[in-house]
Each structure stands twice: as structure tokens, then as C-alpha cells.
Amino acid sequence: MKTPRISLFIIAKNEEAKIAKCILSTRGLVSEVIVVNSLSKDKTSLVCRELGAQVYDRAFDGFTSQKNYALSKVTGDWALNLDADETLSPELKEEIAQAVKNPAFAGYDIPFCNYFLGKKMRFSGLNKETHLRLVKTKSAKYVGGLVHEGLDVKGKIGRLKNAINHYSYDTIETYFRKFNRYTSLAAEQMYKNGKRFSLIKVAFTLPFEFFKRYILKLGIFDGVRGLFWAAFSTFYVLVKNAKLWQLQEQKEK
């Protein structure tokens, strides 16, 4: 039986500091690396090309569109999607190599091991996170909006045991650099979906959001990082709704 070919694809912008570690972690598993570069201003493209990746420069127009474009460039039987700040462990590489040989499945959910400000998050709702990241190339496409994209797969979905390591935000500065972009996209998507700002709804949502993440999802046991994660996540809800309100004001004028 022919061994299935696996392709890695990544969408990236200004990720020269992390993307090499991501690509190198897949060595020996993938037969090609596809990087869609969202017009980075740093050396992302150069780093990727030096590691043998095929780099396509494309202006960012939403996560769904960008990832579908990347998927269209994949030639392998299976497609593995990673972000630039994610890596595979040797154990996960071996598990993936075996999983793609099973003809019963068209895709696999993979658990995540999340790191925040340099330390693994054991609670805060991050310890049970999984994402569909490994799919048969010809059976999948991305659906969704500007921010919350997801894979639509024709076939049965399995689940792997070993986790993708996600080094999301090494510093608070890194968090808030991405924060502004994501909240703007989220507000735009909300407006397109017909949602409108509600002062009462936001006022009641914010305290519950913090309580949910810090108490119900046990963020309190992640120490100071758990407190920051709950607070920043609550602030995210406030800011995306504030931007929705601002967008309404601009449109209705």
C-alpha cells in the first residue's frame, strides 16, 4: 500500500521569530510546506524559503479565504494546518504518520497544549481545547467568516491523543498587538451577520465572562496567568462590542 503524502500549510504575517520552529517540528513527516504570507514586513518569506517552503504572497482578506487559498495549493493526500506559533512533538508526528494510513477517517481532531506568557495553562478552559487540523485534502474546505473559520469535511472524523503545542503569547505586548486586529475583524463579522450593539447585553455579559473563565473554567488554579487570561478575554468581549458600536455609528451616518 502506498504511503499517503502529507502537506503542511500555514498562513502567516510577520512571524519570522517563530515560523522556523513550526516548520522544523514537522520534518520527516510532511512532503511539502505551503506558506501563504500576508504581505509580511519582516523576514517571514525569507525564513520559509530557506527551509524549503513554497511561499505565496497574498493580501489578507479573512481567515476563511486565506486558508482556502492555502489549501488549494496543497498537493499531498492529507493536509496538516498549523499556525506559526504551533509545533508538533515527536509523539504526535508518529501518531499522525500512523493515522493517515487508516482509510476509515477523512480527518482528525487534535488536542492542544496551550502556553501563555511562557507557561503551560492547565485550566482556564484551555486544557480541553481541540481543533480539526488534519484532513484528507480533497474532502475538505473552510467555511465561516473573517475570524471564526472552520473545516467542513466529507467523511468520518477521528481524534488523536497527542497534542499540538501552542505558544500563543510570549509577552503581553504580543497579545495586544494581535488583539487589535482580531477585535476589528470580529466586530466587522458581527455587523455583517446582522448583530447590533446592545448596552444592556454587554453590561450583563462582561461580569459573567470573567466569572466563567476564572471560576467555572478554573482559571484561578493557573495563578496570575489565569487571572490575566480571564481579564484579557473579558476585555476582548468589551472591545469587539465597542468596535461594533463604532461601526454602527459610522454606517448609519
VMD Tcl script that draws the C-alpha trace (Angstrom):
set ca {
  {0.00 0.00 0.00}
  {1.31 3.43 -0.97}
  {2.17 5.67 1.99}
  {-0.07 8.78 1.93}
  {1.71 12.09 1.38}
  {1.15 14.80 3.99}
  {1.42 18.51 3.24}
  {1.82 21.24 5.84}
  {0.17 24.59 5.19}
  {0.48 27.79 7.20}
  {-0.92 31.29 6.83}
  {1.36 33.87 8.38}
  {2.15 37.54 8.81}
  {5.30 38.90 10.47}
  {6.22 35.55 12.05}
  {9.97 35.41 11.39}
  {10.68 34.70 15.08}
  {8.51 31.57 15.35}
  {7.77 30.03 11.99}
  {11.09 28.19 11.61}
  {10.44 26.21 14.80}
  {7.00 25.32 13.49}
  {8.26 24.07 10.12}
  {11.22 22.20 11.61}
  {8.94 20.34 14.02}
  {7.26 18.63 11.03}
  {10.49 17.44 9.35}
  {10.34 13.77 8.44}
  {6.53 13.80 8.39}
  {5.47 16.18 5.63}
  {6.47 16.08 1.97}
  {5.86 19.77 1.28}
  {5.34 23.03 3.14}
  {2.96 25.70 1.82}
  {3.11 29.17 3.37}
  {0.67 31.92 2.43}
  {2.35 35.12 3.50}
  {0.02 38.02 4.25}
  {2.45 40.67 2.96}
  {4.75 40.49 5.98}
  {7.08 43.37 6.66}
  {9.72 41.19 8.29}
  {11.75 38.21 7.01}
  {8.95 35.63 7.18}
  {9.16 34.81 3.46}
  {12.96 34.54 3.51}
  {12.99 32.23 6.55}
  {10.38 29.96 4.98}
  {12.08 29.75 1.60}
  {15.41 28.92 3.25}
  {13.65 25.95 4.87}
  {12.33 24.74 1.52}
  {8.77 26.05 1.79}
  {6.71 27.22 -1.16}
  {5.72 30.80 -0.31}
  {2.74 32.62 -1.83}
  {2.30 36.33 -1.12}
  {-1.35 37.29 -0.74}
  {-3.13 40.20 0.93}
  {-5.16 39.07 3.92}
  {-8.91 39.09 3.26}
  {-10.17 36.93 6.12}
  {-9.11 33.64 7.69}
  {-11.57 31.51 5.72}
  {-10.50 32.87 2.35}
  {-6.80 32.82 3.22}
  {-6.86 29.21 4.41}
  {-8.89 28.01 1.43}
  {-6.29 29.59 -0.83}
  {-3.52 27.80 1.07}
  {-5.43 24.51 0.90}
  {-5.81 24.93 -2.87}
  {-2.00 24.85 -3.20}
  {-1.63 21.55 -1.34}
  {-0.69 18.52 -3.47}
  {-0.45 15.91 -0.72}
  {-3.13 13.31 0.06}
  {-3.51 14.79 3.53}
  {-3.28 18.41 4.65}
  {-1.98 19.45 8.07}
  {-2.67 23.03 9.16}
  {-0.55 24.75 11.79}
  {-0.16 28.34 12.88}
  {3.33 29.80 13.01}
  {3.37 29.62 16.82}
  {2.49 25.91 16.94}
  {4.72 22.81 16.89}
  {4.43 19.03 16.79}
  {6.01 16.75 19.37}
  {7.83 13.59 18.17}
  {4.98 11.55 19.67}
  {2.35 13.46 17.70}
  {4.37 13.14 14.49}
  {4.42 9.37 14.87}
  {0.71 9.28 15.69}
  {-0.14 11.34 12.59}
  {2.04 9.11 10.39}
  {0.02 6.10 11.51}
  {-3.38 7.86 11.49}
  {-3.29 8.80 7.80}
  {-2.97 5.13 6.88}
  {-6.45 4.43 8.27}
  {-8.95 4.62 5.38}
  {-11.91 4.90 7.76}
  {-11.30 8.57 8.56}
  {-11.29 11.76 6.48}
  {-9.97 13.99 9.24}
  {-8.72 14.15 12.81}
  {-9.34 16.45 15.75}
  {-6.12 17.16 17.63}
  {-5.85 18.27 21.29}
  {-3.95 21.44 22.14}
  {-1.40 22.14 24.85}
  {-1.56 25.93 25.30}
  {1.21 28.11 26.68}
  {0.53 31.67 27.84}
  {3.26 34.10 28.90}
  {5.80 31.28 28.83}
  {3.97 28.66 30.89}
  {1.58 25.81 30.19}
  {-2.06 26.60 31.02}
  {-3.56 23.62 32.86}
  {-7.02 25.11 33.35}
  {-8.82 28.32 32.21}
  {-10.82 26.36 29.63}
  {-7.66 25.88 27.57}
  {-6.87 22.37 28.78}
  {-9.70 20.70 26.85}
  {-9.25 22.54 23.56}
  {-9.23 20.52 20.31}
  {-9.22 21.56 16.66}
  {-9.70 19.80 13.34}
  {-6.25 20.28 11.79}
  {-5.54 17.12 9.79}
  {-7.78 16.30 6.81}
  {-7.88 14.49 3.50}
  {-7.10 17.27 1.06}
  {-9.83 16.55 -1.47}
  {-12.52 16.08 1.20}
  {-12.21 19.43 2.98}
  {-12.84 23.14 2.62}
  {-13.00 26.07 5.02}
  {-16.30 27.72 5.86}
  {-17.10 30.70 8.06}
  {-16.37 34.38 8.18}
  {-13.49 36.77 8.65}
  {-12.47 35.38 12.06}
  {-14.10 32.08 13.04}
  {-13.22 29.74 10.21}
  {-13.82 26.00 10.38}
  {-13.22 22.94 8.24}
  {-16.11 21.22 6.52}
  {-15.08 17.62 5.86}
  {-16.87 14.91 3.91}
  {-16.31 11.77 5.95}
  {-15.76 10.43 9.44}
  {-13.68 12.42 11.94}
  {-11.36 10.71 14.39}
  {-9.41 12.10 17.34}
  {-5.72 11.88 18.15}
  {-4.27 11.58 21.66}
  {-1.09 13.65 21.50}
  {-1.33 17.45 21.48}
  {-0.15 20.32 19.31}
  {1.99 22.70 21.36}
  {0.62 26.22 21.03}
  {2.91 29.02 22.19}
  {0.26 31.68 21.78}
  {1.50 34.82 23.52}
  {5.02 35.03 24.94}
  {4.51 38.59 26.17}
  {1.64 40.91 26.98}
  {2.80 43.16 24.14}
  {2.40 40.29 21.69}
  {-1.10 39.62 22.98}
  {-2.26 43.18 22.42}
  {-0.63 43.51 19.00}
  {-2.88 40.71 17.78}
  {-5.77 41.83 19.99}
  {-6.44 44.98 17.97}
  {-6.57 43.11 14.67}
  {-8.80 40.31 15.94}
  {-11.30 42.58 17.67}
  {-11.66 44.66 14.50}
  {-12.30 41.57 12.38}
  {-14.74 40.21 14.95}
  {-16.72 43.46 15.01}
  {-16.86 43.57 11.22}
  {-18.10 39.97 11.09}
  {-20.74 40.66 13.74}
  {-22.02 43.63 11.74}
  {-22.13 41.57 8.53}
  {-24.11 38.90 10.39}
  {-26.74 41.44 11.36}
  {-25.76 41.78 15.01}
  {-26.10 45.19 16.64}
  {-24.68 46.71 19.80}
  {-26.74 46.30 22.95}
  {-25.66 48.20 26.05}
  {-27.73 46.02 28.39}
  {-26.43 42.79 26.86}
  {-22.80 43.88 27.08}
  {-23.20 45.14 30.65}
  {-24.54 41.76 31.78}
  {-22.16 39.70 29.62}
  {-18.89 41.14 30.93}
  {-19.10 40.02 34.59}
  {-20.32 36.58 33.56}
  {-17.50 36.26 31.02}
  {-14.91 36.85 33.74}
  {-16.70 34.57 36.22}
  {-16.94 31.80 33.61}
  {-13.25 31.85 32.74}
  {-11.79 32.50 36.19}
  {-14.13 30.40 38.35}
  {-16.18 27.95 36.25}
  {-13.23 27.06 33.96}
  {-10.85 27.06 36.96}
  {-8.60 29.85 35.76}
  {-7.93 30.60 39.42}
  {-5.71 27.49 39.50}
  {-3.49 28.88 36.73}
  {-2.25 31.56 39.13}
  {-1.53 35.05 37.87}
  {-1.70 33.86 34.26}
  {-5.20 32.55 34.86}
  {-6.24 35.94 36.21}
  {-4.70 37.76 33.25}
  {-6.26 35.35 30.75}
  {-9.74 35.79 32.24}
  {-9.34 39.58 32.40}
  {-7.93 39.92 28.87}
  {-10.62 37.63 27.44}
  {-13.31 39.73 29.11}
  {-11.72 42.90 27.76}
  {-11.76 41.28 24.29}
  {-15.55 40.96 24.52}
  {-15.85 44.60 25.57}
  {-13.60 45.94 22.81}
  {-15.15 43.95 19.96}
  {-18.57 45.22 21.03}
  {-17.23 48.78 21.33}
  {-15.92 48.47 17.78}
  {-19.28 47.10 16.67}
  {-20.93 50.20 18.19}
  {-18.42 52.45 16.42}
  {-19.04 50.65 13.12}
  {-22.79 51.16 13.51}
  {-22.27 54.84 14.19}
  {-20.16 55.21 11.05}
  {-22.51 53.20 8.80}
  {-25.70 54.83 9.98}
  {-24.34 58.30 9.36}
}
mol new
graphics top color blue
foreach p $ca { graphics top sphere $p radius 0.5 }
foreach p [lrange $ca 0 end-1] q [lrange $ca 1 end] { graphics top cylinder $p $q radius 0.2 }
display resetview
